[in-house]
């Protein structure tokens, strides 16, 4: 795996060992090595890249996201997690996005072949094409034809058809790959903002048979209906790749992104969907994208991203 170990100083937390009971925090159980994961064990991997955001004319800075999220993960309580494997970061040299995505895919396929359940911290949403390459490699190695559910919690379809690839193209790249390789795909995008997507993107979503729900119908009053939708999507899939673009959350909760959402989907709804997918037993890998500490306010976004990552890492 061509990853660089994360700065060890990120994994520091208060020591309450003088107190009664289990006082361990993630910083106390982290191992900065992929090691040999147990079957289904979560392994943390960073994708320190925002070349795709730059290509998509966005606000760069997401390459620093994995380190910032780790810093806030470090102090969260272990709660039954006996160890945390941190495999480090896949970086991107300049504009060498395609090489970085291929490296990410190869690293993820290797981890999955060892039985791991990777949780990847971005980085821009170009992470999705790299993450999917990892799943596709793993499926090919096992001669597994799916079907695959790509569930994207996002204000944007990210189905742009222009090339070269960027943070706005990954799900079009995924759809093209699946069509070329005969891999059954269901793409679902929950949280779409009508004011952030052109008619061309809606048309492309319809063309590939995507399922989507707009942000207005993703509020807490709709939670049970949306969980029923997710259950139906999960029932039809054999393998699930979950990707959370943090700009799906309201700007007040997640200010640290390239494109803050003035409306957005409440954290309570996003969290319940994440937990539902994780509980399905079909989740093969998950990532968090677009956190940009450069635009965060008082680390609100970092704390939120760390909370979601904590849920994904938990046994």
JOHUZI-V673609 format. One line per field, one symbol per residue. ss: DSSP state (a for helix, b for strand, c for the rest). phi: phi as a letter, one per 30 degrees, with the letter a starting at -180 (. if undefined). burial: 1 if it has 9 or more other ideal C-beta (glycine too) atoms within 8 Angstrom, else 0. A space follows every 10 residues. Layout:
# JOHUZI-V673609
ss->???
phi->???
burial->???
This chain:
# JOHUZI-V673609
ss->cccbcccaaa cccccccccc ccccbaaaab bccccccccc cbbbbbbbcc aaaaaccccc caaaaaaaaa aaacccbccc cccbbbbbbb bcccccaaaa aaaaaaaaaa aaacccbbbb bbccccaaaa aaaaaaaaaa accccccbbb bbbccccccc ccccccccca aaaaaaaaaa acccbbbbbb bbcaaaccaa aaaaaaaccc bbbbaaacca aaaaaaaaaa aaaaacccbb bbbbbaaabb cccccccccc bcccbcaaaa aaaaaaaaac ccbbbbbbbc ccaaacccca aaaaaaaaaa aaacc
phi->.cccddeddd cbadccdddd idcdceddbd bdadhcddei ddbdbcbdab dddddciccd kddddeddde ecdeddddhj ddabccdjbc cbdhcddddd ddddeddddd ddddjdcdbc ccidddeddd ddeddddddd dchccidccc cccadbdhcd cdbddadccd dddddddddd cicdbccbbc jecddcbded dddddddcid cbbdedcbdd dceddddddd edddddccbb ccbcddddde edcbddbdbd cdciceeedd dddedddddd icdcabbcbi dbddcdchie ddddddddde ddddd
burial->1010110001 1010000000 0010111111 1101001000 1111111111 1111110111 1111111111 1111110100 1001111111 1100011011 1111111111 1101111111 1111111111 1111111110 0000011111 1111111111 0000111111 1111101100 0011111111 1110011000 1101100101 1111100110 0110011011 1011001011 1111111111 1011111111 1001110011 1111111101 0111111111 1111110011 1111111111 11110
